[in-house]
Amino acid sequence: MDHTPIKVMLVEDNADDAMLLRERLAAVHPSQFELAHVERLTEAVQHLREQAALRKAIRSWMDF
């Protein structure tokens, strides 16, 4: 069975709502979810671009 956490991107400008969702996900299974929280859509897009660039760099490094 794969124990890789499910990555969740939460775009929520209310810190209390974000904390509530984080707590609910942790209650389901503490290590099942990896939550990335941003407040704005532009931040989410930037986060996803950075993750893609990081993955690309790792893949190119592993090709050596």
Contacts in CASP RR format, 6 or more apart in sequence:
PFRMAT RR
TARGET T0000
AUTHOR 0000-0000-0000
METHOD contacts of the structure
MODEL  1
MDHTPIKVMLVEDNADDAMLLRERLAAVHPSQFELAHVERLTEAVQHLRE
QAALRKAIRSWMDF
3 31 0 8 1.000
5 31 0 8 1.000
5 32 0 8 1.000
5 33 0 8 1.000
5 34 0 8 1.000
6 32 0 8 1.000
6 33 0 8 1.000
6 34 0 8 1.000
7 33 0 8 1.000
7 34 0 8 1.000
7 36 0 8 1.000
8 25 0 8 1.000
8 33 0 8 1.000
8 34 0 8 1.000
8 35 0 8 1.000
8 36 0 8 1.000
9 36 0 8 1.000
9 38 0 8 1.000
9 44 0 8 1.000
9 47 0 8 1.000
9 48 0 8 1.000
10 18 0 8 1.000
10 21 0 8 1.000
10 35 0 8 1.000
10 36 0 8 1.000
10 37 0 8 1.000
10 38 0 8 1.000
11 38 0 8 1.000
11 39 0 8 1.000
11 40 0 8 1.000
11 41 0 8 1.000
11 43 0 8 1.000
11 44 0 8 1.000
12 18 0 8 1.000
12 21 0 8 1.000
12 37 0 8 1.000
12 39 0 8 1.000
13 39 0 8 1.000
13 40 0 8 1.000
18 37 0 8 1.000
21 35 0 8 1.000
22 35 0 8 1.000
22 37 0 8 1.000
25 32 0 8 1.000
25 33 0 8 1.000
25 35 0 8 1.000
26 33 0 8 1.000
36 47 0 8 1.000
38 44 0 8 1.000
38 47 0 8 1.000
END
